[in-house]
Amino acid sequence: MKPLYDEILEQDPGMEHVYTKVNGQRIHCVVAGKGQPVLLIPGWPQTWYTWRHVMRALAAAGFQR
């Protein structure tokens, strides 16, 4: 049985998951699309997955999400 998170990642193959360190903290970023970047910041307790439909629409409109 696959972990649920792996299944979620497979649903959006066009999204790249990147981890970066900022002030010693590891930050998870999801990147896709081309063009002007758009920064979406979910509030606690949400995650990037909350924005998935908006992210697809932004990428389709020519933005980088």
ChimeraX attribute file (.defattr): number of C-alpha atoms within 10 A of each C-alpha:
attribute: neighborCount
match mode: 1-to-1
recipient: residues
	/A:1	3
	/A:2	6
	/A:3	7
	/A:4	8
	/A:5	8
	/A:6	9
	/A:7	10
	/A:8	11
	/A:9	14
	/A:10	10
	/A:11	9
	/A:12	12
	/A:13	9
	/A:14	14
	/A:15	18
	/A:16	12
	/A:17	11
	/A:18	10
	/A:19	10
	/A:20	10
	/A:21	9
	/A:22	8
	/A:23	6
	/A:24	7
	/A:25	8
	/A:26	10
	/A:27	11
	/A:28	13
	/A:29	16
	/A:30	17
	/A:31	18
	/A:32	19
	/A:33	19
	/A:34	14
	/A:35	12
	/A:36	11
	/A:37	15
	/A:38	13
	/A:39	12
	/A:40	13
	/A:41	11
	/A:42	12
	/A:43	9
	/A:44	6
	/A:45	5
	/A:46	10
	/A:47	12
	/A:48	14
	/A:49	13
	/A:50	11
	/A:51	13
	/A:52	15
	/A:53	9
	/A:54	13
	/A:55	24
	/A:56	18
	/A:57	12
	/A:58	18
	/A:59	20
	/A:60	12
	/A:61	12
	/A:62	13
	/A:63	17
	/A:64	18
	/A:65	23
